[in-house]
Amino acid sequence: MDSGRRARGTLEQEVVAALAAAREPMTPAQVRDQLGRDLAYTTVMTVLARLSDKGLVTRERVGRAYAYRAVRDEAEVTARQMQRLLDAGDDRAAVLSRFVGVLSDDDEQLLTELLRRAEEG
Amino acid sequence: MTTATIIAAVLTAVFAVIGPGLARRLPPAAATRLLVPASLVVAASGVWVLIAVAFTWVAQFQVVSRYGDWSAEQVRAGTPFPTVIAVACCLLAVLALGRATVAGTRRVRVLLAVRQSCRHVGEPGSLVVLDNDRPDAFATPGARGRIVVTTGLLRALTADERRALLAHEASHLRHRHAWWLLAAELAVAANPMLSSTVRAIGHAVERWADEDAARAVTDRRLVARTLARTALLIRAAAPSQALPATGGDVPGRVRALLEPAPRPRVVPLAVLAALLVATTLAAGTVQRRGDELLDQAGTYSPPAATVRH
């Protein structure tokens, strides 16, 4: 049950990420195609409805369908607080789990080479 | 007592030297779960030994011996440690405990401050999107932390890559990695010899999240690619940024993902277990010898001795 809830949470995050990355609002069909996973249309609809209930996305009519967009600046002040965490050169930044660390010049070269290997597939 | 003390010191040094190697040879989740407590045990044993040795000096003061059942002169005569050594141990013990306390309270305060500042942002565990062109991503500490990603990074990644990124950060939250790192921080504060082991633990924590992500998206190469691309994007956007050290050694993480998933191995486990048992035993022996020293210096006379006329 817990893993089911986790999977749902993950899917919600993916949908929010996809909508936030898009510059235009997206229809459920577009969201599903974008995610590129084997998802049922109804699953995507359910997720969008739940996100809409939570106030994380808004929808607007585009032709005959609804298109969704991620809500921005919902809490401008708190968003700025998070932003400051990013800029903080203080010890607050040291407790954040950053996705990637700093690269040295050598790292950069090495990484470019490794990326080529990773992309060769 | 001298022998046991030397053995304890040597074992601590051995752990400090082979700790990073053990971290590399174990699967990352196991490495974290074992080496963090191991580092704490080694650090605590070290402090224990320092206190035991220091007490052979402290016990020589009348103020102290008056409360114990020993004679200060006899302790002075019986102790195997020169005063200078015992005094040094006393200072080191105070330093170790002081440093651990300072580092601990400071870390906890920072963790709470960060938690406070994201209390009103999204739900616990949710994704928070920052409207910022600069690519970046991080998770705030704790199981109820937030995953924060900028629009700059979300736009630069494909849907699959975003999935890998989210799975990595979700692993940090789910396994409360910030608390493991706090514990490791305490160990190194108490014993600076452990610094390279603790750095290796930091790397293992990132690898742990990488392996979780690889399992979630069932594609190691995808995670490797996401990591490499993100790191290069961030560097291209801000080449000389002074970022904190978390998430370090990206090339090492990418290389590990291009290889098969690590398997549990018995040898490093056995070495670690043996080392821990030996360290604890040595520390315990030092303390017992210290107790014996005080017993022998005892002013308390056993009944058998009092019947002699």
Interface residues (C-beta under 8 A of the other chain):
Chain A: R6 G9 T10 E12 Q13 E14 V16 A17 A18 A20 A21 Q34 L35 G36 K54 A70 R72 D73 A75 T78 A79 Q81 M82 Q83 R84 L85 L86 G89 D91 R92 A93 A94 V95 L96 S97 R98 F99 V100 G101 V102 L103 D107 E108 L110 L111 T112 L114 L115 R117 A118 E119 G121
Chain B: R106 R107 V110 L111 A113 V114 S117 C118 H120 V121 E123 G125 S126 L127 V128 V129 L130 D131 N132 D136 A137 F138 A139 T140 P141 R146 I147 V148 V149 T150 T151 L154 R155 L157 A159 D160 R162 R163 L165 L166 A167 H168 E169 A170 H172 R174 H177 A178 L181 V205 A209 A216 R221 A224 R225 L227 A228 R229 T230 A231 L232 I234 R235 Q241 A242 L243 P244 A245 T246 G247 G248 D249 V250 P251 V254 R255 L257 L258
